[in-house]
Amino acid sequence: MKKSRTYKKYERKSNRFGGLKAPKNPVSVGEEYIVTIEEMGKQGVGVAKLRGLTILVKNTNPGDKVMIRITKITPSSAMAEVIRKNVTKS
């Protein structure tokens, strides 16, 4: 009989199943970024893209340039709160 497959060797590589192929998120909770809101999503949430990740920001409109703080991360998107509106890069 074959031995059952253990996942310990895969967990050690990246702390989750999938080993090195498992993608890492380009952002972390608590980090701050300056983004431009590109469009409105479902339920009136502003949508921005950062390093290929979709970020959902409440209380924004398309074209707003805002400073945000990441509050929650999911595998396909992140939620953020607005720190400052109408930010200019300095």
PDB file of N, CA, C and O in Angstrom:
ATOM      1  N   MET A   1       0.824  -1.181   0.000  1.00  0.00           N
ATOM      2  CA  MET A   1       0.000   0.000   0.000  1.00  0.00           C
ATOM      3  C   MET A   1       0.871   1.248   0.000  1.00  0.00           C
ATOM      4  O   MET A   1       1.968   1.273   0.558  1.00  0.00           O
ATOM      5  N   LYS A   2       0.348   2.270  -0.639  1.00  0.00           N
ATOM      6  CA  LYS A   2       1.057   3.548  -0.652  1.00  0.00           C
ATOM      7  C   LYS A   2       0.807   4.288   0.653  1.00  0.00           C
ATOM      8  O   LYS A   2      -0.259   4.181   1.259  1.00  0.00           O
ATOM      9  N   LYS A   3       1.808   5.033   1.066  1.00  0.00           N
ATOM     10  CA  LYS A   3       1.640   5.858   2.255  1.00  0.00           C
ATOM     11  C   LYS A   3       0.782   7.063   1.905  1.00  0.00           C
ATOM     12  O   LYS A   3       0.804   7.539   0.770  1.00  0.00           O
ATOM     13  N   SER A   4       0.035   7.551   2.868  1.00  0.00           N
ATOM     14  CA  SER A   4      -0.763   8.741   2.611  1.00  0.00           C
ATOM     15  C   SER A   4       0.170   9.937   2.447  1.00  0.00           C
ATOM     16  O   SER A   4       1.229  10.007   3.069  1.00  0.00           O
ATOM     17  N   ARG A   5      -0.235  10.850   1.619  1.00  0.00           N
ATOM     18  CA  ARG A   5       0.588  12.007   1.311  1.00  0.00           C
ATOM     19  C   ARG A   5       0.554  12.995   2.485  1.00  0.00           C
ATOM     20  O   ARG A   5      -0.515  13.346   2.984  1.00  0.00           O
ATOM     21  N   THR A   6       1.703  13.422   2.901  1.00  0.00           N
ATOM     22  CA  THR A   6       1.764  14.415   3.972  1.00  0.00           C
ATOM     23  C   THR A   6       2.023  15.782   3.355  1.00  0.00           C
ATOM     24  O   THR A   6       2.700  15.907   2.335  1.00  0.00           O
ATOM     25  N   TYR A   7       1.479  16.781   3.988  1.00  0.00           N
ATOM     26  CA  TYR A   7       1.601  18.133   3.462  1.00  0.00           C
ATOM     27  C   TYR A   7       2.629  18.962   4.222  1.00  0.00           C
ATOM     28  O   TYR A   7       2.787  20.153   3.953  1.00  0.00           O
ATOM     29  N   LYS A   8       3.324  18.346   5.161  1.00  0.00           N
ATOM     30  CA  LYS A   8       4.279  19.103   5.961  1.00  0.00           C
ATOM     31  C   LYS A   8       5.377  19.720   5.100  1.00  0.00           C
ATOM     32  O   LYS A   8       5.769  20.865   5.327  1.00  0.00           O
ATOM     33  N   LYS A   9       5.872  18.982   4.125  1.00  0.00           N
ATOM     34  CA  LYS A   9       6.958  19.536   3.312  1.00  0.00           C
ATOM     35  C   LYS A   9       6.478  20.715   2.470  1.00  0.00           C
ATOM     36  O   LYS A   9       7.272  21.591   2.127  1.00  0.00           O
ATOM     37  N   TYR A  10       5.194  20.747   2.135  1.00  0.00           N
ATOM     38  CA  TYR A  10       4.666  21.871   1.364  1.00  0.00           C
ATOM     39  C   TYR A  10       4.406  23.076   2.271  1.00  0.00           C
ATOM     40  O   TYR A  10       4.578  24.222   1.857  1.00  0.00           O
ATOM     41  N   GLU A  11       3.992  22.808   3.503  1.00  0.00           N
ATOM     42  CA  GLU A  11       3.724  23.896   4.439  1.00  0.00           C
ATOM     43  C   GLU A  11       4.994  24.646   4.798  1.00  0.00           C
ATOM     44  O   GLU A  11       4.968  25.871   4.925  1.00  0.00           O
ATOM     45  N   ARG A  12       6.091  23.951   4.962  1.00  0.00           N
ATOM     46  CA  ARG A  12       7.341  24.581   5.372  1.00  0.00           C
ATOM     47  C   ARG A  12       7.828  25.609   4.360  1.00  0.00           C
ATOM     48  O   ARG A  12       8.471  26.587   4.738  1.00  0.00           O
ATOM     49  N   LYS A  13       7.539  25.408   3.107  1.00  0.00           N
ATOM     50  CA  LYS A  13       8.058  26.300   2.074  1.00  0.00           C
ATOM     51  C   LYS A  13       7.412  27.670   2.100  1.00  0.00           C
ATOM     52  O   LYS A  13       8.090  28.666   1.848  1.00  0.00           O
ATOM     53  N   SER A  14       6.124  27.755   2.396  1.00  0.00           N
ATOM     54  CA  SER A  14       5.474  29.059   2.356  1.00  0.00           C
ATOM     55  C   SER A  14       4.376  29.231   3.395  1.00  0.00           C
ATOM     56  O   SER A  14       3.565  30.151   3.292  1.00  0.00           O
ATOM     57  N   ASN A  15       4.342  28.364   4.385  1.00  0.00           N
ATOM     58  CA  ASN A  15       3.347  28.426   5.456  1.00  0.00           C
ATOM     59  C   ASN A  15       1.926  28.218   4.976  1.00  0.00           C
ATOM     60  O   ASN A  15       0.987  28.578   5.685  1.00  0.00           O
ATOM     61  N   ARG A  16       1.738  27.658   3.813  1.00  0.00           N
ATOM     62  CA  ARG A  16       0.412  27.278   3.334  1.00  0.00           C
ATOM     63  C   ARG A  16       0.579  26.232   2.245  1.00  0.00           C
ATOM     64  O   ARG A  16       1.675  26.058   1.714  1.00  0.00           O
ATOM     65  N   PHE A  17      -0.469  25.552   1.918  1.00  0.00           N
ATOM     66  CA  PHE A  17      -0.379  24.512   0.919  1.00  0.00           C
ATOM     67  C   PHE A  17      -0.129  25.116  -0.446  1.00  0.00           C
ATOM     68  O   PHE A  17      -0.598  26.219  -0.728  1.00  0.00           O
ATOM     69  N   GLY A  18       0.592  24.424  -1.288  1.00  0.00           N
ATOM     70  CA  GLY A  18       0.889  24.914  -2.619  1.00  0.00           C
ATOM     71  C   GLY A  18       2.370  25.196  -2.795  1.00  0.00           C
ATOM     72  O   GLY A  18       2.837  25.401  -3.915  1.00  0.00           O
ATOM     73  N   GLY A  19       3.107  25.209  -1.700  1.00  0.00           N
ATOM     74  CA  GLY A  19       4.536  25.407  -1.778  1.00  0.00           C
ATOM     75  C   GLY A  19       4.917  26.771  -2.316  1.00  0.00           C
ATOM     76  O   GLY A  19       4.242  27.766  -2.052  1.00  0.00           O
ATOM     77  N   LEU A  20       5.992  26.810  -3.065  1.00  0.00           N
ATOM     78  CA  LEU A  20       6.502  28.073  -3.575  1.00  0.00           C
ATOM     79  C   LEU A  20       5.619  28.673  -4.659  1.00  0.00           C
ATOM     80  O   LEU A  20       5.722  29.865  -4.947  1.00  0.00           O
ATOM     81  N   LYS A  21       4.751  27.865  -5.264  1.00  0.00           N
ATOM     82  CA  LYS A  21       3.895  28.365  -6.337  1.00  0.00           C
ATOM     83  C   LYS A  21       2.736  29.198  -5.803  1.00  0.00           C
ATOM     84  O   LYS A  21       2.115  29.950  -6.555  1.00  0.00           O
ATOM     85  N   ALA A  22       2.442  29.070  -4.519  1.00  0.00           N
ATOM     86  CA  ALA A  22       1.338  29.829  -3.938  1.00  0.00           C
ATOM     87  C   ALA A  22       1.688  31.312  -3.971  1.00  0.00           C
ATOM     88  O   ALA A  22       2.731  31.705  -3.450  1.00  0.00           O
ATOM     89  N   PRO A  23       0.828  32.151  -4.578  1.00  0.00           N
ATOM     90  CA  PRO A  23       1.160  33.569  -4.705  1.00  0.00           C
ATOM     91  C   PRO A  23       1.092  34.300  -3.374  1.00  0.00           C
ATOM     92  O   PRO A  23       0.239  34.014  -2.533  1.00  0.00           O
ATOM     93  N   LYS A  24       1.990  35.231  -3.200  1.00  0.00           N
ATOM     94  CA  LYS A  24       1.979  36.077  -2.016  1.00  0.00           C
ATOM     95  C   LYS A  24       1.218  37.348  -2.354  1.00  0.00           C
ATOM     96  O   LYS A  24       1.256  37.802  -3.497  1.00  0.00           O
ATOM     97  N   ASN A  25       0.531  37.926  -1.387  1.00  0.00           N
ATOM     98  CA  ASN A  25      -0.172  39.177  -1.618  1.00  0.00           C
ATOM     99  C   ASN A  25       0.837  40.319  -1.691  1.00  0.00           C
ATOM    100  O   ASN A  25       1.792  40.356  -0.914  1.00  0.00           O
ATOM    101  N   PRO A  26       0.629  41.253  -2.623  1.00  0.00           N
ATOM    102  CA  PRO A  26       1.572  42.371  -2.769  1.00  0.00           C
ATOM    103  C   PRO A  26       1.399  43.444  -1.707  1.00  0.00           C
ATOM    104  O   PRO A  26       2.200  44.377  -1.648  1.00  0.00           O
ATOM    105  N   VAL A  27       0.375  43.340  -0.864  1.00  0.00           N
ATOM    106  CA  VAL A  27       0.139  44.321   0.195  1.00  0.00           C
ATOM    107  C   VAL A  27      -0.093  43.604   1.514  1.00  0.00           C
ATOM    108  O   VAL A  27      -0.357  42.402   1.536  1.00  0.00           O
ATOM    109  N   SER A  28       0.005  44.340   2.612  1.00  0.00           N
ATOM    110  CA  SER A  28      -0.239  43.780   3.942  1.00  0.00           C
ATOM    111  C   SER A  28      -1.202  44.677   4.696  1.00  0.00           C
ATOM    112  O   SER A  28      -1.323  45.864   4.394  1.00  0.00           O
ATOM    113  N   VAL A  29      -1.882  44.113   5.668  1.00  0.00           N
ATOM    114  CA  VAL A  29      -2.817  44.873   6.490  1.00  0.00           C
ATOM    115  C   VAL A  29      -2.043  45.942   7.261  1.00  0.00           C
ATOM    116  O   VAL A  29      -0.996  45.670   7.849  1.00  0.00           O
ATOM    117  N   GLY A  30      -2.585  47.167   7.245  1.00  0.00           N
ATOM    118  CA  GLY A  30      -1.967  48.273   7.964  1.00  0.00           C
ATOM    119  C   GLY A  30      -1.066  49.149   7.116  1.00  0.00           C
ATOM    120  O   GLY A  30      -0.719  50.254   7.533  1.00  0.00           O
ATOM    121  N   GLU A  31      -0.672  48.678   5.922  1.00  0.00           N
ATOM    122  CA  GLU A  31       0.183  49.484   5.053  1.00  0.00           C
ATOM    123  C   GLU A  31      -0.624  50.602   4.414  1.00  0.00           C
ATOM    124  O   GLU A  31      -1.831  50.468   4.213  1.00  0.00           O
ATOM    125  N   GLU A  32       0.055  51.722   4.092  1.00  0.00           N
ATOM    126  CA  GLU A  32      -0.597  52.878   3.491  1.00  0.00           C
ATOM    127  C   GLU A  32      -0.067  53.102   2.087  1.00  0.00           C
ATOM    128  O   GLU A  32       1.126  52.947   1.824  1.00  0.00           O
ATOM    129  N   TYR A  33      -0.982  53.475   1.176  1.00  0.00           N
ATOM    130  CA  TYR A  33      -0.628  53.697  -0.222  1.00  0.00           C
ATOM    131  C   TYR A  33      -1.400  54.885  -0.766  1.00  0.00           C
ATOM    132  O   TYR A  33      -2.450  55.253  -0.239  1.00  0.00           O
ATOM    133  N   ILE A  34      -0.870  55.480  -1.826  1.00  0.00           N
ATOM    134  CA  ILE A  34      -1.596  56.509  -2.567  1.00  0.00           C
ATOM    135  C   ILE A  34      -2.071  55.855  -3.857  1.00  0.00           C
ATOM    136  O   ILE A  34      -1.267  55.332  -4.628  1.00  0.00           O
ATOM    137  N   VAL A  35      -3.388  55.886  -4.089  1.00  0.00           N
ATOM    138  CA  VAL A  35      -3.973  55.250  -5.271  1.00  0.00           C
ATOM    139  C   VAL A  35      -4.968  56.194  -5.931  1.00  0.00           C
ATOM    140  O   VAL A  35      -5.449  57.145  -5.315  1.00  0.00           O
ATOM    141  N   THR A  36      -5.268  55.912  -7.203  1.00  0.00           N
ATOM    142  CA  THR A  36      -6.313  56.624  -7.922  1.00  0.00           C
ATOM    143  C   THR A  36      -7.480  55.675  -8.121  1.00  0.00           C
ATOM    144  O   THR A  36      -7.299  54.549  -8.586  1.00  0.00           O
ATOM    145  N   ILE A  37      -8.682  56.125  -7.770  1.00  0.00           N
ATOM    146  CA  ILE A  37      -9.876  55.298  -7.927  1.00  0.00           C
ATOM    147  C   ILE A  37     -10.231  55.263  -9.409  1.00  0.00           C
ATOM    148  O   ILE A  37     -10.451  56.309 -10.020  1.00  0.00           O
ATOM    149  N   GLU A  38     -10.287  54.071  -9.988  1.00  0.00           N
ATOM    150  CA  GLU A  38     -10.504  53.914 -11.419  1.00  0.00           C
ATOM    151  C   GLU A  38     -11.978  53.825 -11.803  1.00  0.00           C
ATOM    152  O   GLU A  38     -12.387  54.352 -12.838  1.00  0.00           O
ATOM    153  N   GLU A  39     -12.770  53.161 -10.975  1.00  0.00           N
ATOM    154  CA  GLU A  39     -14.189  52.960 -11.311  1.00  0.00           C
ATOM    155  C   GLU A  39     -14.984  52.661 -10.057  1.00  0.00           C
ATOM    156  O   GLU A  39     -14.430  52.484  -8.972  1.00  0.00           O
ATOM    157  N   MET A  40     -16.302  52.607 -10.232  1.00  0.00           N
ATOM    158  CA  MET A  40     -17.183  52.246  -9.124  1.00  0.00           C
ATOM    159  C   MET A  40     -17.526  50.765  -9.234  1.00  0.00           C
ATOM    160  O   MET A  40     -17.836  50.267 -10.317  1.00  0.00           O
ATOM    161  N   GLY A  41     -17.467  50.085  -8.127  1.00  0.00           N
ATOM    162  CA  GLY A  41     -17.807  48.672  -8.098  1.00  0.00           C
ATOM    163  C   GLY A  41     -19.226  48.476  -7.610  1.00  0.00           C
ATOM    164  O   GLY A  41     -20.021  49.416  -7.585  1.00  0.00           O
ATOM    165  N   LYS A  42     -19.535  47.265  -7.228  1.00  0.00           N
ATOM    166  CA  LYS A  42     -20.855  46.950  -6.691  1.00  0.00           C
ATOM    167  C   LYS A  42     -21.067  47.699  -5.376  1.00  0.00           C
ATOM    168  O   LYS A  42     -20.115  47.935  -4.631  1.00  0.00           O
ATOM    169  N   GLN A  43     -22.274  48.060  -5.102  1.00  0.00           N
ATOM    170  CA  GLN A  43     -22.675  48.721  -3.863  1.00  0.00           C
ATOM    171  C   GLN A  43     -21.993  50.073  -3.672  1.00  0.00           C
ATOM    172  O   GLN A  43     -21.861  50.535  -2.538  1.00  0.00           O
ATOM    173  N   GLY A  44     -21.559  50.715  -4.754  1.00  0.00           N
ATOM    174  CA  GLY A  44     -20.997  52.057  -4.672  1.00  0.00           C
ATOM    175  C   GLY A  44     -19.614  52.140  -4.064  1.00  0.00           C
ATOM    176  O   GLY A  44     -19.244  53.176  -3.512  1.00  0.00           O
ATOM    177  N   VAL A  45     -18.852  51.080  -4.152  1.00  0.00           N
ATOM    178  CA  VAL A  45     -17.498  51.061  -3.600  1.00  0.00           C
ATOM    179  C   VAL A  45     -16.513  51.426  -4.702  1.00  0.00           C
ATOM    180  O   VAL A  45     -16.620  50.924  -5.821  1.00  0.00           O
ATOM    181  N   GLY A  46     -15.550  52.301  -4.393  1.00  0.00           N
ATOM    182  CA  GLY A  46     -14.529  52.666  -5.368  1.00  0.00           C
ATOM    183  C   GLY A  46     -13.542  51.531  -5.572  1.00  0.00           C
ATOM    184  O   GLY A  46     -13.207  50.815  -4.629  1.00  0.00           O
ATOM    185  N   VAL A  47     -13.071  51.364  -6.815  1.00  0.00           N
ATOM    186  CA  VAL A  47     -12.151  50.280  -7.147  1.00  0.00           C
ATOM    187  C   VAL A  47     -10.831  50.870  -7.621  1.00  0.00           C
ATOM    188  O   VAL A  47     -10.807  51.698  -8.532  1.00  0.00           O
ATOM    189  N   ALA A  48      -9.740  50.446  -7.007  1.00  0.00           N
ATOM    190  CA  ALA A  48      -8.394  50.844  -7.416  1.00  0.00           C
ATOM    191  C   ALA A  48      -7.585  49.575  -7.646  1.00  0.00           C
ATOM    192  O   ALA A  48      -7.902  48.521  -7.095  1.00  0.00           O
ATOM    193  N   LYS A  49      -6.543  49.679  -8.460  1.00  0.00           N
ATOM    194  CA  LYS A  49      -5.661  48.538  -8.712  1.00  0.00           C
ATOM    195  C   LYS A  49      -4.265  48.918  -8.239  1.00  0.00           C
ATOM    196  O   LYS A  49      -3.782  50.018  -8.507  1.00  0.00           O
ATOM    197  N   LEU A  50      -3.627  47.993  -7.532  1.00  0.00           N
ATOM    198  CA  LEU A  50      -2.272  48.216  -7.050  1.00  0.00           C
ATOM    199  C   LEU A  50      -1.494  46.923  -7.203  1.00  0.00           C
ATOM    200  O   LEU A  50      -1.809  45.922  -6.560  1.00  0.00           O
ATOM    201  N   ARG A  51      -0.481  46.943  -8.051  1.00  0.00           N
ATOM    202  CA  ARG A  51       0.355  45.759  -8.303  1.00  0.00           C
ATOM    203  C   ARG A  51      -0.471  44.546  -8.692  1.00  0.00           C
ATOM    204  O   ARG A  51      -0.157  43.426  -8.290  1.00  0.00           O
ATOM    205  N   GLY A  52      -1.536  44.759  -9.480  1.00  0.00           N
ATOM    206  CA  GLY A  52      -2.373  43.675  -9.958  1.00  0.00           C
ATOM    207  C   GLY A  52      -3.451  43.228  -8.988  1.00  0.00           C
ATOM    208  O   GLY A  52      -4.232  42.335  -9.316  1.00  0.00           O
ATOM    209  N   LEU A  53      -3.516  43.818  -7.812  1.00  0.00           N
ATOM    210  CA  LEU A  53      -4.521  43.459  -6.816  1.00  0.00           C
ATOM    211  C   LEU A  53      -5.629  44.501  -6.824  1.00  0.00           C
ATOM    212  O   LEU A  53      -5.353  45.701  -6.859  1.00  0.00           O
ATOM    213  N   THR A  54      -6.880  44.053  -6.790  1.00  0.00           N
ATOM    214  CA  THR A  54      -8.029  44.950  -6.737  1.00  0.00           C
ATOM    215  C   THR A  54      -8.242  45.394  -5.298  1.00  0.00           C
ATOM    216  O   THR A  54      -8.313  44.573  -4.384  1.00  0.00           O
ATOM    217  N   ILE A  55      -8.344  46.715  -5.110  1.00  0.00           N
ATOM    218  CA  ILE A  55      -8.561  47.266  -3.782  1.00  0.00           C
ATOM    219  C   ILE A  55      -9.891  47.997  -3.771  1.00  0.00           C
ATOM    220  O   ILE A  55     -10.130  48.867  -4.609  1.00  0.00           O
ATOM    221  N   LEU A  56     -10.757  47.650  -2.830  1.00  0.00           N
ATOM    222  CA  LEU A  56     -12.077  48.254  -2.702  1.00  0.00           C
ATOM    223  C   LEU A  56     -12.027  49.314  -1.600  1.00  0.00           C
ATOM    224  O   LEU A  56     -11.622  49.035  -0.472  1.00  0.00           O
ATOM    225  N   VAL A  57     -12.451  50.546  -1.950  1.00  0.00           N
ATOM    226  CA  VAL A  57     -12.360  51.672  -1.024  1.00  0.00           C
ATOM    227  C   VAL A  57     -13.722  52.345  -0.912  1.00  0.00           C
ATOM    228  O   VAL A  57     -14.272  52.794  -1.918  1.00  0.00           O
ATOM    229  N   LYS A  58     -14.273  52.422   0.294  1.00  0.00           N
ATOM    230  CA  LYS A  58     -15.572  53.064   0.507  1.00  0.00           C
ATOM    231  C   LYS A  58     -15.427  54.583   0.476  1.00  0.00           C
ATOM    232  O   LYS A  58     -14.340  55.123   0.684  1.00  0.00           O
ATOM    233  N   ASN A  59     -16.550  55.263   0.210  1.00  0.00           N
ATOM    234  CA  ASN A  59     -16.632  56.723   0.235  1.00  0.00           C
ATOM    235  C   ASN A  59     -15.687  57.409  -0.746  1.00  0.00           C
ATOM    236  O   ASN A  59     -15.064  58.415  -0.406  1.00  0.00           O
ATOM    237  N   THR A  60     -15.578  56.874  -1.960  1.00  0.00           N
ATOM    238  CA  THR A  60     -14.742  57.482  -2.994  1.00  0.00           C
ATOM    239  C   THR A  60     -15.504  57.518  -4.314  1.00  0.00           C
ATOM    240  O   THR A  60     -16.514  56.835  -4.484  1.00  0.00           O
ATOM    241  N   ASN A  61     -15.002  58.325  -5.241  1.00  0.00           N
ATOM    242  CA  ASN A  61     -15.572  58.438  -6.579  1.00  0.00           C
ATOM    243  C   ASN A  61     -14.473  58.199  -7.603  1.00  0.00           C
ATOM    244  O   ASN A  61     -13.295  58.371  -7.291  1.00  0.00           O
ATOM    245  N   PRO A  62     -14.841  57.803  -8.834  1.00  0.00           N
ATOM    246  CA  PRO A  62     -13.820  57.619  -9.869  1.00  0.00           C
ATOM    247  C   PRO A  62     -13.032  58.906 -10.092  1.00  0.00           C
ATOM    248  O   PRO A  62     -13.606  59.993 -10.153  1.00  0.00           O
ATOM    249  N   GLY A  63     -11.716  58.772 -10.214  1.00  0.00           N
ATOM    250  CA  GLY A  63     -10.842  59.922 -10.427  1.00  0.00           C
ATOM    251  C   GLY A  63     -10.245  60.484  -9.152  1.00  0.00           C
ATOM    252  O   GLY A  63      -9.307  61.277  -9.217  1.00  0.00           O
ATOM    253  N   ASP A  64     -10.762  60.095  -7.989  1.00  0.00           N
ATOM    254  CA  ASP A  64     -10.211  60.578  -6.720  1.00  0.00           C
ATOM    255  C   ASP A  64      -8.821  59.994  -6.511  1.00  0.00           C
ATOM    256  O   ASP A  64      -8.595  58.809  -6.756  1.00  0.00           O
ATOM    257  N   LYS A  65      -7.892  60.828  -6.058  1.00  0.00           N
ATOM    258  CA  LYS A  65      -6.564  60.363  -5.677  1.00  0.00           C
ATOM    259  C   LYS A  65      -6.526  60.412  -4.159  1.00  0.00           C
ATOM    260  O   LYS A  65      -6.586  61.490  -3.567  1.00  0.00           O
ATOM    261  N   VAL A  66      -6.426  59.258  -3.533  1.00  0.00           N
ATOM    262  CA  VAL A  66      -6.561  59.167  -2.076  1.00  0.00           C
ATOM    263  C   VAL A  66      -5.421  58.375  -1.459  1.00  0.00           C
ATOM    264  O   VAL A  66      -4.797  57.535  -2.106  1.00  0.00           O
ATOM    265  N   MET A  67      -5.166  58.667  -0.182  1.00  0.00           N
ATOM    266  CA  MET A  67      -4.241  57.855   0.600  1.00  0.00           C
ATOM    267  C   MET A  67      -5.096  56.863   1.371  1.00  0.00           C
ATOM    268  O   MET A  67      -6.061  57.247   2.032  1.00  0.00           O
ATOM    269  N   ILE A  68      -4.739  55.579   1.285  1.00  0.00           N
ATOM    270  CA  ILE A  68      -5.538  54.531   1.912  1.00  0.00           C
ATOM    271  C   ILE A  68      -4.708  53.706   2.876  1.00  0.00           C
ATOM    272  O   ILE A  68      -3.479  53.681   2.806  1.00  0.00           O
ATOM    273  N   ARG A  69      -5.410  53.027   3.782  1.00  0.00           N
ATOM    274  CA  ARG A  69      -4.787  52.059   4.689  1.00  0.00           C
ATOM    275  C   ARG A  69      -5.514  50.737   4.482  1.00  0.00           C
ATOM    276  O   ARG A  69      -6.741  50.685   4.560  1.00  0.00           O
ATOM    277  N   ILE A  70      -4.771  49.674   4.220  1.00  0.00           N
ATOM    278  CA  ILE A  70      -5.343  48.344   3.992  1.00  0.00           C
ATOM    279  C   ILE A  70      -5.908  47.814   5.315  1.00  0.00           C
ATOM    280  O   ILE A  70      -5.220  47.801   6.335  1.00  0.00           O
ATOM    281  N   THR A  71      -7.188  47.371   5.278  1.00  0.00           N
ATOM    282  CA  THR A  71      -7.836  46.865   6.489  1.00  0.00           C
ATOM    283  C   THR A  71      -8.098  45.365   6.451  1.00  0.00           C
ATOM    284  O   THR A  71      -8.144  44.718   7.497  1.00  0.00           O
ATOM    285  N   LYS A  72      -8.272  44.803   5.247  1.00  0.00           N
ATOM    286  CA  LYS A  72      -8.590  43.376   5.125  1.00  0.00           C
ATOM    287  C   LYS A  72      -8.073  42.881   3.786  1.00  0.00           C
ATOM    288  O   LYS A  72      -8.140  43.594   2.785  1.00  0.00           O
ATOM    289  N   ILE A  73      -7.558  41.660   3.768  1.00  0.00           N
ATOM    290  CA  ILE A  73      -7.045  41.072   2.529  1.00  0.00           C
ATOM    291  C   ILE A  73      -7.730  39.733   2.289  1.00  0.00           C
ATOM    292  O   ILE A  73      -7.826  38.901   3.192  1.00  0.00           O
ATOM    293  N   THR A  74      -8.210  39.534   1.051  1.00  0.00           N
ATOM    294  CA  THR A  74      -8.744  38.251   0.610  1.00  0.00           C
ATOM    295  C   THR A  74      -7.850  37.762  -0.528  1.00  0.00           C
ATOM    296  O   THR A  74      -7.012  38.529  -1.003  1.00  0.00           O
ATOM    297  N   PRO A  75      -7.992  36.530  -0.978  1.00  0.00           N
ATOM    298  CA  PRO A  75      -7.120  36.042  -2.053  1.00  0.00           C
ATOM    299  C   PRO A  75      -7.207  36.851  -3.352  1.00  0.00           C
ATOM    300  O   PRO A  75      -6.222  36.936  -4.085  1.00  0.00           O
ATOM    301  N   SER A  76      -8.362  37.443  -3.647  1.00  0.00           N
ATOM    302  CA  SER A  76      -8.500  38.146  -4.925  1.00  0.00           C
ATOM    303  C   SER A  76      -8.602  39.657  -4.803  1.00  0.00           C
ATOM    304  O   SER A  76      -8.532  40.356  -5.814  1.00  0.00           O
ATOM    305  N   SER A  77      -8.766  40.182  -3.586  1.00  0.00           N
ATOM    306  CA  SER A  77      -8.916  41.630  -3.429  1.00  0.00           C
ATOM    307  C   SER A  77      -8.523  42.049  -2.016  1.00  0.00           C
ATOM    308  O   SER A  77      -8.166  41.224  -1.175  1.00  0.00           O
ATOM    309  N   ALA A  78      -8.602  43.362  -1.784  1.00  0.00           N
ATOM    310  CA  ALA A  78      -8.329  43.900  -0.455  1.00  0.00           C
ATOM    311  C   ALA A  78      -9.326  45.015  -0.172  1.00  0.00           C
ATOM    312  O   ALA A  78      -9.833  45.652  -1.096  1.00  0.00           O
ATOM    313  N   MET A  79      -9.603  45.248   1.101  1.00  0.00           N
ATOM    314  CA  MET A  79     -10.461  46.350   1.526  1.00  0.00           C
ATOM    315  C   MET A  79      -9.563  47.399   2.172  1.00  0.00           C
ATOM    316  O   MET A  79      -8.574  47.073   2.828  1.00  0.00           O
ATOM    317  N   ALA A  80      -9.933  48.681   1.972  1.00  0.00           N
ATOM    318  CA  ALA A  80      -9.126  49.756   2.541  1.00  0.00           C
ATOM    319  C   ALA A  80     -10.017  50.889   3.007  1.00  0.00           C
ATOM    320  O   ALA A  80     -11.163  51.017   2.576  1.00  0.00           O
ATOM    321  N   GLU A  81      -9.471  51.714   3.898  1.00  0.00           N
ATOM    322  CA  GLU A  81     -10.171  52.898   4.363  1.00  0.00           C
ATOM    323  C   GLU A  81      -9.394  54.129   3.909  1.00  0.00           C
ATOM    324  O   GLU A  81      -8.175  54.082   3.743  1.00  0.00           O
ATOM    325  N   VAL A  82     -10.114  55.232   3.709  1.00  0.00           N
ATOM    326  CA  VAL A  82      -9.493  56.464   3.254  1.00  0.00           C
ATOM    327  C   VAL A  82      -8.869  57.180   4.442  1.00  0.00           C
ATOM    328  O   VAL A  82      -9.501  57.352   5.484  1.00  0.00           O
ATOM    329  N   ILE A  83      -7.617  57.593   4.267  1.00  0.00           N
ATOM    330  CA  ILE A  83      -6.946  58.397   5.282  1.00  0.00           C
ATOM    331  C   ILE A  83      -7.050  59.875   4.898  1.00  0.00           C
ATOM    332  O   ILE A  83      -7.415  60.721   5.715  1.00  0.00           O
ATOM    333  N   ARG A  84      -6.715  60.170   3.611  1.00  0.00           N
ATOM    334  CA  ARG A  84      -6.801  61.541   3.103  1.00  0.00           C
ATOM    335  C   ARG A  84      -7.281  61.516   1.671  1.00  0.00           C
ATOM    336  O   ARG A  84      -6.939  60.616   0.904  1.00  0.00           O
ATOM    337  N   LYS A  85      -8.089  62.526   1.309  1.00  0.00           N
ATOM    338  CA  LYS A  85      -8.548  62.670  -0.079  1.00  0.00           C
ATOM    339  C   LYS A  85      -7.749  63.763  -0.768  1.00  0.00           C
ATOM    340  O   LYS A  85      -7.121  64.594  -0.111  1.00  0.00           O
ATOM    341  N   ASN A  86      -7.775  63.759  -2.105  1.00  0.00           N
ATOM    342  CA  ASN A  86      -7.101  64.763  -2.937  1.00  0.00           C
ATOM    343  C   ASN A  86      -5.632  64.888  -2.585  1.00  0.00           C
ATOM    344  O   ASN A  86      -5.140  65.982  -2.307  1.00  0.00           O
ATOM    345  N   VAL A  87      -4.943  63.773  -2.598  1.00  0.00           N
ATOM    346  CA  VAL A  87      -3.519  63.722  -2.252  1.00  0.00           C
ATOM    347  C   VAL A  87      -2.702  64.020  -3.494  1.00  0.00           C
ATOM    348  O   VAL A  87      -3.018  63.532  -4.579  1.00  0.00           O
ATOM    349  N   THR A  88      -1.651  64.819  -3.345  1.00  0.00           N
ATOM    350  CA  THR A  88      -0.692  65.038  -4.430  1.00  0.00           C
ATOM    351  C   THR A  88       0.600  64.351  -4.037  1.00  0.00           C
ATOM    352  O   THR A  88       1.016  64.420  -2.881  1.00  0.00           O
ATOM    353  N   LYS A  89       1.236  63.690  -4.989  1.00  0.00           N
ATOM    354  CA  LYS A  89       2.494  63.012  -4.689  1.00  0.00           C
ATOM    355  C   LYS A  89       3.557  64.039  -4.416  1.00  0.00           C
ATOM    356  O   LYS A  89       3.686  65.022  -5.145  1.00  0.00           O
ATOM    357  N   SER A  90       4.329  63.815  -3.360  1.00  0.00           N
ATOM    358  CA  SER A  90       5.410  64.747  -3.054  1.00  0.00           C
ATOM    359  C   SER A  90       6.729  64.023  -2.892  1.00  0.00           C
ATOM    360  O   SER A  90       7.752  64.656  -2.632  1.00  0.00           O
TER     361      SER A  90
END
